[in-house]
Amino acid sequence: MRSSRLPWILLVVVSAIGYGSGSLFAKAIYPTGFDWLDLLVWRHLLAALILGAIVLALPAGRAALRSLTRERALRSFAIGLFFTANAATYFGSLTWIDASLAGLMTYAFPAIVAVLSIFFAHAPSGPRPWIALAIATTGVVLGVGGIPEAKEPALIGLVLGIASPIIYSCYIILAARLGGETKSGTGASGRGGTSPLAAIPVSLFGTAVGMLLLRAALGRDLLPTPIPDDALLPIIGVATIAGIIPIGAFYIGAQRLGAARAALISTVEPIFTIVAAGYLFSESLTAVQLVGGALILGAVLVAEWGAIRSVRPKRTPRRPKRRVTKN
């Protein structure tokens, strides 16, 4: 049974890497004149259109959409709409506080998800996941960085920075509940959740609508800036590699592992981003960041060692030779 968790663990790791690649694509997009709101609108709008076209082209996808009840369709759309608040608070906080502090506060979400899962989802059992969570949180603190001593963060920035992981944690729990997770078991064990082929494209459409409404609320033109030729490939990359893949992979992985366990595994994201940025943009890694990365990877191993270890083929015990007795 434990070995069956490994593919879903790897799927959540893929999700974390996909999410972490978003900032790398942004480095190529922002010099073309885009801002964060243009980027987020195009990311979710293109993701919804691309995934919607793929789902409609698949017989299984059309069947999943036909079986989607009005209540579940509205829930999927509302959850996607709710995700807009997470992006708005996170990127809004960057106006007043450093990115390192914003990142540090954002990665409080695995601990918040673990606590919320006690009341609304499938909480981790045994001490090992909680020990791993403490190790991973320490690793994120070291990996993302500290607060500059000479700069006092603005209160509104701190409020937005604290709100972002709380909202994201609530989004994860709501998505897990949509996937069928309850206090008694994961979505896969209950088999009553909404199919990813139906839930994910509808949710992405909800987020795209939310981003357009956010533009209107901020006094911006409803339609985002047209995509420049230089930004076309990075925009498609942020919509697919950093949009469809991580959102879908996390939803599917959380259905099998539970929201709390999937959130813990997702702490590999900042380490991927730090290492990838160091390689691609020659950004140096400090010894403290390397220690933080080692702690995060160690925490995931602590939490999932049973699943990883049990994949190794077991040796079949030798049968004792029968003694042949002479009559």
N, C-alpha and C positions, 0 to 999 in steps of 0.2 A: 504493500500500500504506500509506503513512504517513497519508494522509487518513482511512483507515478507523479510526485510533486515536481520533479526536476524540470520537465519541459515547461511547466507554468512559471517556475522560478526564473528560467532563462527568458521567458516571454516578458516578464516584468522588468528584467535587466535590459532587454531590447527597448522597452517603453522608456526606461530612465535615460538610455543613451539617445533615443529620439528626442525626448524633451530637452536634454542637455545640448543637442545640436542646434537648437533654435537660436541661441545667442551667437553661435558661429555663423549661421546664415545672416543674422542681423548685421554683422560686421561688414558684409558685402552689400547689404541693402541700404543702410542708412546714408552712405555717401552719395547715393543717387537722388536724394531729396525726400525720401520717405521718412516719416516719423513713426513712433510706436503705434499710434492709433491707425494709421494707414496700413501698417504691417499686419496688425491683428485683424482688421476687417478683411483684408485679402486672404490672410491665412485661413480663416474659418469659412469664408464664402467659397473659396476655391476647394477647400477640403470637403465641404458639404456637396458641392456640385460634382467633384471627381468621384467621391465615394458613392454618392447617389446614383451616378451613371453606372458604376461597376455593379452595385447591388441590383439595379433594375435589369442589367444584362444577364444576371445569374438566375436560373430557375429557383434555387434555394432562397435567393434574396427576395424575389417577387413573392414567393410563398410566405416568407417571414413578414413582409410588409402587409400582405393580405390578412394574415392572422393577428396583426396588431390591433388591439381594441382601441376605441377612442380614448379611454381612460389612460392606457399605457402610452399612447401617442402623446397625449397632453403632458404626462409626467416626464417623458423623454425630452420633449421640447422645453418644458419648464426647467429641468435640470441643466440643459444647455444654456438657457437664458440666465440662470443663476451663476453659471461659470463666468459670465461677463464681470461680475462684481469682484471675483478673485483677480483677474487681470487688471482691472481698473485700480484697485487698491494697491497692488504691487507696483505697477508702473507709476502710479501717482506718488507713492512714497519716495521714489527715486528723485523726485524734484527737491526734496528737503533732506534726505539722508543718504549716506554713502551706499554704494551697491553691495559692499561687503557686509554691512549691517543688515541691509534688506534681505540679502541671501541667508544670513545667519538666522534671522527671525522666521523666514519662510520655511526653513527646514526644521522648525518645531512641529510641522504637521504630522510626522509619524507618531509622535508622543500623543498629540491631540486625538488622532484617529484611534489609537490604542485605547485611550480613556473612553471616547465616545462609543467604541465598539462594545464596551462592557454593558451599556444601556440599550444600544440600538442595533448592534450587529453581532458577529461571532468573535468574541474576545479570545486572545491567545491563551492557550492552556499550558500550565507548568511554568517554572521560573525562567527557563532558557530564553524565550523570546523577550521577556522583560529585561533580562541582563543584557542581551544583544542590543535592545533599544537604548539602554543607557550608554553602552560602548559607542554605538553609532552616533548618538547625539553629541558625545564628547568629540568624536572624529569630525563631525560637521563644524563644530566650534573652532577646532584647530585648522581645518581645511579651508574654510571660507575666510577666516581672518577675524581680527578684533576691531574694536572701536578706537579711532584715533583719539589720543588723549587731549589734543589741543582743540578738538572740535566738539561742541555740545550739540547733539541732534535737536532739531526743532520738534516741538510737541506734536504738531499735526503729522509730521513724517513718522513719528513713533506710533501714533494712533493708527495710521494707515498700514504701517508695516506689521503691527500686531494683528490688525483685522484680516490681512491677506491669508495667513496660514489657517486662521479660524474658519474663514469662508471656504477655503480649499478643502479643509478637513470635513466640513459639513457636506460639500459637494461629493467627496469620495464616499461618505456614508450613504448619501442619497442615491448615488449611482450603484453602490453595492446592494442596496435594498431593491432598486429597480432590477438588478441582476438576480434577485431571488434570495439574497442573504438575510438570515434572521439571527436571533440570539442563539438558536439551537444548532445552526449549521451554515455552511457557505452556500452560495447560489447553486453550485453544481450538485451539492448533496440534496438540496430541496427540489431542484428541477422545475421550479415554478417561475423563473425569471424571464425577462424579456430578451429575446434573441439579439446578439450583438449586431447581426445584419439589419435589424430594424431599429434598435435603440441608438446606435452610434450615428448613423446619418441624420436621423431626426434631431438628436441632441446637437450635432454640429450645426445644423440649420438654425436651431434655437440660439446658439452662441453668435452666429453671424448676424441674426436679427438684433440680438442684444448689442452688438458692437455698433450697428447702424444707429440704434436708438441712443447709444452713448455719444456718438458723433453729434447727433441733433441736440442732445442735452448740453453739450459743450459749445454749441453755437457754430459747429463746423458744417460744411456742405455735407449733405446726406451721402453722396457717393464719394468714395476715397479717391486719392490721386491716381491718375492712370499709371499703369506699370511701364516704366522706362525699359528699353530693350536690354540695357545692362543688368537690370534687376529681375528679368523674366525667369531665368533658371533658378536663382536663389529663392524667389517667391514661390515657385513650384516646389522647391525643396522644403521650404518652411511649411507649406501646406500639406505635403505628403510625409516626408521623413520626420519632420518635427510636429506634424499635426495628426494626420490619419493614423499613422503607425503607432505612435505612443498612446494616443487616446484609446484606440481599439485594443492594443496589446494589454494595457492596464486593465481595461474593463473585463477582458477575457481571463487574464491572469487572476484578477481579484475574485472572479466567480469561482475559481478553483481553490485559491489559497485563503480567501478571506481578505477583507479590506485592510485590517491591521497588519497582517503579515506582508501583503503586497506593498503597503506604505513603507515598512521597514526596509524591504529590499530596494526600494526606490532611492534610498539614501546614497546609492552609488552615483547618482546623477551629477552632483557638484564635483566629484572627483574626476569623472569623465570630462566634464567641461574644463576644469583646471588643466588637466593633462593635455587635452586636445588643443586648447588655446596656447599652451606652452609650446607644443610641437608646431602648430600652424603659424602662430604669430610671434614666435620667439619670446614668449612671456616666461620669465624665470619662475621656477618653483622653489619655495623656501623649504628648509628642513622641517619646519612645523607643519606645512601643508602636506609633505610626504608622510609624516607621522599620522596626521589626520586621515589621509587616504588609507593608510594601512589599518587604522582602527575601524574605519567604515567597512572595508572588505573583510576584516576579521570578525566584525559583528554579524555580517551576513553569513559567514561560515559557521559561526557559533549557533545562529538560529536555524540554519538549514543543513547542518552537518549530517544529520540522519538521512536526509534525502539524497545528498551527494554521495555519501559513503556507501549507501545500499545499492548504488548503481553498479558498483564493481562486481564482476561475475564471481559467484561463490564457487569455491572448490567443492566438487562432489566427493563426499567421503568414500574412501576405498572400502569395498566390502571385504570382510574377513574371508580368507580362503577356507573352503570346506576341507576338513580332514577326511581323507578317504580311508575308511577302515576295511581291513581285509577280513573276509569271512573265514 
